[in-house]
Amino acid sequence: MSAEQNNDKKRLIKLRKKKKFERQNSHKHGRVPTSWRRAKGRHSNVRLKRKYAKDSPNPGYGSPKKVRGLHPSGLTDNLVHRPADLEELEPEEDGVRIASDVGNRKKEVILEEAHEKGLHVFNAKTIEKDDSPEEEPEEK
């Protein structure tokens, strides 16, 4: 990827719109959650798309096609379950997210291989090793 394409990608990522669409009357009543639901009322100003009413989601609020679904860093988000999944990934384009059901032993191997290949791991956390020797029960 050339420098010009990379700058264009970064510019498009900044252009992504992050508008929050709230449910009608959610600010008035505590029992109505803020999560968006389409207005269906007969006299609803939101449904009728009045100027003064809340905005409703439209295709125009979508992000540019080139950056849709990308991580904010500009890399694609790839879910990894085993070290073999890292083989076809490229460091310039792909990022890695380790699956939540992967254990510590396999996670260590995946982190080492990703580091060797130069891949960015989005959810990398340090793994604490339990190196302390197990205490033997005291005999009486």
Secondary structure, DSSP 4 states (H G I P E B T S, - for coil): --HHHHHHHHHHHHH------PPTTTTT-TTS-SS------TT-TTTTT-TTSPP---GGGSPPGGGTT--TTSSEEEEESSGGGGTT--TTTEEEEE-TT--HHHHHHHHHHHHHHTPEETT--PPPP--SPPPPPPP-
